[in-house]
Amino acid sequence: MRKLRKKTAALLKDRKGNMMPLVVAVTICMLIIILGVAEYMRLVITAAGIKDAMESAVISTVNDNYNEVYHSVREGYAAGYEPDGESFSPSVDYGDIYSRMCFLLGLEEDGAGYVRINNGGEMEYCLSNLCVYIHNNALGAGGGPYYADASIRLEVPVRFAGKIITNMSINLKVRAAYTEKF
């Protein structure tokens, strides 16, 4: 019995492996931090890609308005008007930004918005509440850009360890302008 006590005491006094719990704790903390940073980067990259696609769609809409702007450019300013007999009437084309974004991003219509479904059948993000405002200069305003402002609501599920924690919900805003060159 005495020998057993001496062996137990010697094992308890031995310092070999006493850092093992700390190493495990630090490793788990580092893993959690890396997972958090990876999820943050996924959200940033997703939002940036959607904003780029939206900018492209809005730029296309502004460029599609060139035929309305051309008449005014000849008069020395950019605005969306067309000849209407003896005067000019406003002519603005809002285009179809959603369909351009669906083409660029591979979206599917889902009730009040458009969603992107990944290969696993889960929703990657949802776009809704598109709002487009095309600023049309007044006739005889003497210049200035002809521009379009657009905003859209983006919802992306935030995941951690394979489970959805919450949704990141932000408004993305873009502006595209047309300015006459000559």
N, C-alpha and C positions, 0 to 999 in steps of 0.2 A: 504494500500500500504506500509505503514511504517512497519507493522508487517511482511510482506513478505520479505522486505529488511533485517530485523533483523534475520529472519530464514535463509535466504540465506547466510548471513555473518557468522552466527553461524555454518552452515554446512561447509563452506569453511575453517573456522578456526579449525574445529574439525580434529584431527590427526588420527582417527581410519581408518584403511585400506590403509594408505598411502604407505605401503611396498608391497602391492599387485602387482603393475607393476614390481617391482624389482624381486619378487619371480617368477613371470611368465617368465621374461627374463632369470633368472638363470636356471630355469627348462628347457626351450627350449635350452639353451646353453649346458647343461648337456646331454640332449637327443641327440643333434647333435654330441657331443664328443663320447658318447656311441655307436652311429650308426657308426661313423668313425672307432672306435677301433674294433667293431664287423666285419666290412668289411675287415679291415686289417688282422684280425685273420683268416677270411675265405680264403683270398688269400694265407697266409702263410701255412695254413693247406693243401690247395689244392696243392700248389707247393711241399710241403714235401711228400705228398702221391704219387704224380707222380714221384718224384725223387726216392722214395723207390721202386716203381714198376719197374722203369727203371733199378735200381741197381740189382733187382732180375732177370730181363731179361738178363742183361749183364753178371751177374754171371753164369746164366744158359748157356749162349753162351760160356764162358770161360771153364766151366766144360765140355761142349760137345766136346771141343777140346782136352780133356784128351787123347783120343786114338791116336791122332797125337803127343802129347807131350810125351807119354809113351816111345816111342823108344829113344828119346833123353835123358829122365830121366835116363835110364839105362846107358847112356854114361856119366852122371854126371852133366847135366844142363837141364833146362826147355826151350824147343823151339819146334815149330811146324814143324817137318820134318818127312818124312817117307822114308823107304828104297826104292830105285829105282834102282834095279839091283846092280851096282857097287858103287853107291853114294847115297846121300840123296837129296830129292827134297822138297821144302817148301810145307807144307800142313796146310792150315788155313781154318776153317769153320766159316763164319760170322753169321751163324744161321739166325733166323727170329725173330728179336727183336720186330718188330711191332706186329706180331701175338701174341707173349707172352704178350705184353702190352695190346693188345685188350682183351685178355682173362682175365687179372688181373683187368683192369679198366672198362671193358664194353664199349669199343669204337666202333664207326661206321666210315667207310671210307667215306670221303667227299672231293672229288676233289684232291687237293694237300696234304691233311693231314687227320688226324683222329680226330673226335670230340666226346665229351661226351654230350649226351642230357639228361636233367633232366625230371622228371615226368610231368612238365608243358609244355614240348616240346621246351624249350629254351636251347640254347647252354651253357653248363657250362664252357668248355674250349676246346681249339683246339691244337693239337700236329702236328708239321710238321718239315721238314728238319732234319731228323735223319741222323747223320753222325757217323760212327763207324770206328775206327782205331785199328787194332790188331797188337801190337808190337811183332814181332817174333825175338827172339834172334838169333844171327848168330851161325852157327855151330862152336863148339869149343870155344865159348865165355867164358866158365868157370863159368856159373851160372847166377843168376839174375832172376827176376820174368818175367813170361810170362803174359802180361797184355793186356787189352782192354780198350780203351778210347771211350766214346760215348757222344754225345751232341745232344740235341733236342730243338726245339723252342716251347715255351709254350705261348699261348695267352689266358688270362682269362678276361672276361668282368668285369669291375669295376662298381658296382651298388651303387646308393644312393637313398633312398626313392623309391625303386622299378623301377628306371629308369637307363639305362646304360649310364654312364658318358664317359668312355673311355675304352681302353683295356690295361691291364698290359701285356707286352710282354718281356719275358726273355729267356735266353738260360740256360738250365740245363745241367750240365756236371757231369759224373760219371766215375769212374775207378774201374775195377775189375781185380784182379791179381791171377795168379796161381803160387805158389812156391812149388817146390818139398819138401816133408817132410823129406826124408831120402837121 
